[in-house]
């Protein structure tokens, strides 16, 4: 993206304007978070006077990221929270004259959840409310698999397990419910989506009947409308 006004020709190149933060949980505990890093390249910007600073500003209160033009011509920004961000990319010359342009960024969230050999799966909290106060996600997407491993490998000997998936809202009401039977050595999967992204939710799996331990693998996605700016490589 480029903009010519007065004495500064602002050119900002960027390969991506979206990404996905990934949170990984094992047995109910957060073990890692992979943030999104985006780079903005100002190296093609020009000015009649010396450019002294390049930067990215946020309208949501997040601290600006700046570099001295003598040290670098690219600005790297890290996003740790999901949301739609309006950022201002700017170049400033030695007389503090600035030229800027706005870029829209989309950051989704994936929660990867794993529990092994349990009778009491932990509750999975889903917070779709963007911390930057911007637009909410379009939906919560759920992909949950419960496995009933063979009691003795290649022989079996275990029993069926009856479970119920429930998605609860902040009022404690179950807004989505799905029952399942997991045979010995088999698995059951539930895929669902929910459009209420204005409340914190909890996904719970109740162990209704059976004796065998179960394994749980879940992937939760918070997806936003694709309104980000086009890349400008």
C-alpha positions as CSV (number, residue, x, y, z in Angstrom):
1,X,0.0,0.0,0.0
2,X,1.4,3.4,-0.9
3,X,0.3,7.0,-0.3
4,X,1.8,10.2,-1.8
5,X,1.1,13.4,0.1
6,X,3.4,16.3,0.2
7,X,7.0,15.2,0.9
8,X,6.6,11.6,2.1
9,X,5.9,8.7,-0.2
10,X,4.6,6.0,2.2
11,X,5.0,2.4,0.9
12,X,4.1,-0.4,3.3
13,X,4.5,-4.0,2.2
14,X,3.1,-7.0,4.2
15,X,2.7,-10.6,3.3
16,X,-0.2,-11.4,5.7
17,X,-3.0,-9.6,7.4
18,X,-4.4,-12.5,9.3
19,X,-3.4,-15.3,11.6
20,X,-4.5,-17.7,14.3
21,X,-3.5,-17.8,17.9
22,X,-3.2,-21.4,19.1
23,X,-3.7,-22.4,22.8
24,X,-2.8,-26.0,23.7
25,X,-4.1,-27.7,26.8
26,X,-3.2,-31.1,28.3
27,X,-5.4,-32.5,31.1
28,X,-7.1,-29.1,31.6
29,X,-3.9,-27.1,31.9
30,X,-2.6,-24.6,29.5
31,X,0.9,-25.8,28.3
32,X,1.6,-23.5,25.4
33,X,0.4,-20.5,23.4
34,X,1.5,-19.7,19.9
35,X,1.0,-16.1,19.0
36,X,0.7,-14.4,15.6
37,X,3.6,-12.4,14.3
38,X,3.1,-10.0,11.3
39,X,5.8,-7.9,9.6
40,X,5.4,-4.5,8.0
41,X,8.1,-3.5,5.6
42,X,8.7,0.3,5.0
43,X,11.9,0.0,3.0
44,X,10.3,1.4,-0.2
45,X,9.1,4.5,1.5
46,X,10.8,7.8,0.4
47,X,10.9,11.4,1.6
48,X,12.5,14.7,0.6
49,X,13.7,14.9,4.2
50,X,15.3,12.1,6.2
51,X,12.9,9.6,7.6
52,X,13.6,8.9,11.2
53,X,10.9,6.5,12.4
54,X,8.6,3.8,11.2
55,X,5.7,2.5,13.4
56,X,2.5,0.6,13.9
57,X,-0.2,2.2,16.1
58,X,-3.3,0.6,17.5
59,X,-6.7,2.2,18.0
60,X,-7.5,-0.2,20.9
61,X,-5.0,1.0,23.5
62,X,-2.3,-1.5,22.7
63,X,1.2,0.0,22.9
64,X,2.6,1.2,19.6
65,X,5.6,-0.6,18.0
66,X,8.3,1.7,16.5
67,X,11.7,1.4,15.0
68,X,14.4,4.0,14.3
69,X,14.9,4.2,10.5
70,X,18.7,4.0,11.0
71,X,18.4,0.7,12.7
72,X,15.6,-1.1,10.7
73,X,13.0,-0.6,8.0
74,X,10.6,-3.3,9.1
75,X,8.3,-3.4,12.1
76,X,7.3,-6.7,13.6
77,X,4.0,-6.9,15.6
78,X,2.9,-9.8,17.8
79,X,-0.7,-10.5,18.5
80,X,-1.6,-12.6,21.6
81,X,-5.4,-12.1,21.6
82,X,-8.1,-12.9,19.0
83,X,-9.9,-10.0,17.4
84,X,-10.2,-7.5,14.5
85,X,-7.6,-4.8,14.7
86,X,-7.3,-1.5,12.9
87,X,-3.7,-0.5,12.9
88,X,-2.1,2.6,11.6
89,X,1.2,2.2,9.7
90,X,3.2,5.4,9.5
91,X,6.6,7.0,8.6
92,X,7.9,10.1,10.2
93,X,10.6,12.5,9.0
94,X,13.1,14.6,11.0
95,X,10.6,17.4,11.3
96,X,8.0,15.1,12.9
97,X,5.9,15.2,9.7
98,X,4.0,11.9,9.4
99,X,2.3,10.0,6.6
100,X,0.1,7.1,7.5
101,X,-2.3,4.4,6.2
102,X,-4.7,2.1,8.0
103,X,-4.5,-1.7,7.8
104,X,-7.2,-4.1,9.1
105,X,-5.9,-7.3,10.8
106,X,-7.9,-10.5,11.6
107,X,-6.7,-12.8,14.4
108,X,-8.7,-16.0,15.0
109,X,-8.2,-18.4,17.9
110,X,-7.9,-22.2,18.1
111,X,-8.0,-24.1,21.3
112,X,-6.4,-27.6,21.1
113,X,-7.4,-29.8,24.1
114,X,-6.2,-33.2,25.1
115,X,-7.1,-35.4,28.0
116,X,-5.9,-39.0,28.5
117,X,-7.4,-41.9,30.6
118,X,-10.1,-40.0,32.5
119,X,-13.5,-40.6,34.0
120,X,-14.1,-36.9,34.7
121,X,-13.2,-34.7,31.7
122,X,-12.4,-31.1,32.7
123,X,-14.6,-28.2,31.7
124,X,-13.3,-26.3,28.7
125,X,-13.9,-22.5,29.0
126,X,-14.5,-20.6,25.7
127,X,-14.2,-16.8,25.8
128,X,-15.3,-15.3,22.5
129,X,-15.3,-11.7,23.7
130,X,-12.5,-9.7,22.0
131,X,-10.3,-7.9,24.5
132,X,-9.8,-5.0,22.2
133,X,-13.5,-4.2,22.1
134,X,-13.8,-4.8,18.4
135,X,-16.3,-6.9,16.4
136,X,-17.1,-10.3,17.8
137,X,-16.4,-13.6,16.1
138,X,-19.1,-14.9,13.7
139,X,-19.3,-18.3,15.5
140,X,-17.8,-20.8,17.9
141,X,-16.9,-24.0,16.1
142,X,-16.6,-27.3,18.1
143,X,-14.8,-30.5,17.0
144,X,-14.8,-33.0,19.9
145,X,-13.7,-36.6,19.8
146,X,-14.0,-39.1,22.7
147,X,-12.2,-42.4,22.4
148,X,-12.8,-45.5,24.5
149,X,-9.5,-47.4,24.1
150,X,-9.4,-51.2,24.1
151,X,-8.9,-52.4,27.6
152,X,-6.4,-55.0,26.3
153,X,-4.8,-54.0,23.0
154,X,-6.0,-56.2,20.1
155,X,-8.2,-58.2,22.5
156,X,-10.7,-55.8,23.9
157,X,-12.6,-56.8,27.0
158,X,-13.9,-53.3,27.8
159,X,-17.4,-52.0,27.9
160,X,-19.4,-49.3,26.1
161,X,-19.3,-45.8,27.6
162,X,-22.2,-43.4,27.5
163,X,-21.4,-39.7,27.4
164,X,-23.1,-36.3,26.9
165,X,-21.6,-33.2,25.4
166,X,-23.1,-29.9,26.7
167,X,-22.3,-26.3,25.8
168,X,-23.3,-23.9,28.6
169,X,-23.8,-20.2,28.4
170,X,-23.1,-17.7,31.2
171,X,-26.5,-18.2,32.8
172,X,-25.8,-21.9,33.2
173,X,-28.2,-23.0,30.5
174,X,-27.3,-25.8,28.1
175,X,-27.6,-24.2,24.6
176,X,-26.3,-27.3,22.8
177,X,-26.6,-31.0,23.9
178,X,-25.4,-34.2,22.2
179,X,-25.5,-37.7,23.6
180,X,-23.2,-40.4,22.5
181,X,-22.2,-44.1,23.0
182,X,-18.6,-45.0,22.6
183,X,-18.0,-48.7,22.1
184,X,-14.9,-50.4,23.3
185,X,-12.0,-49.6,21.0
186,X,-14.0,-47.0,19.2
187,X,-14.5,-43.3,19.2
188,X,-17.4,-40.8,18.9
189,X,-17.2,-37.3,17.4
190,X,-19.3,-34.2,17.8
191,X,-19.0,-31.3,15.4
192,X,-21.2,-28.2,16.1
193,X,-21.2,-24.4,15.9
194,X,-22.8,-21.7,18.0
195,X,-23.6,-18.1,17.0
196,X,-23.7,-16.6,20.4
197,X,-20.3,-15.0,20.7
198,X,-21.2,-12.4,23.3
199,X,-20.9,-14.6,26.3
200,X,-18.3,-16.9,27.9
201,X,-19.3,-20.5,27.4
202,X,-18.2,-23.8,28.9
203,X,-18.0,-27.1,27.0
204,X,-18.6,-30.1,29.3
205,X,-18.5,-33.8,28.7
206,X,-20.3,-35.9,31.3
207,X,-19.4,-39.5,31.8
208,X,-22.9,-41.0,32.2
209,X,-22.4,-44.8,32.2
210,X,-19.5,-47.2,31.9
211,X,-16.3,-48.3,33.6
212,X,-13.5,-47.7,31.1
213,X,-11.3,-44.6,31.0
214,X,-11.7,-42.4,28.0
215,X,-9.4,-40.1,26.0
216,X,-10.6,-36.7,24.8
217,X,-9.3,-34.6,21.9
218,X,-11.0,-31.3,21.1
219,X,-10.5,-28.4,18.8
220,X,-12.4,-25.2,19.4
221,X,-12.2,-22.3,16.9
222,X,-13.3,-18.7,17.2
223,X,-13.6,-17.4,13.6
224,X,-14.1,-13.8,12.5
225,X,-15.6,-12.4,9.3
226,X,-12.9,-12.1,6.6
227,X,-12.8,-8.3,6.6
228,X,-9.0,-7.9,6.8
229,X,-7.0,-5.8,4.3
230,X,-5.6,-7.6,1.3
231,X,-1.9,-8.5,1.6
232,X,0.5,-6.1,-0.1
233,X,3.6,-8.2,-0.7
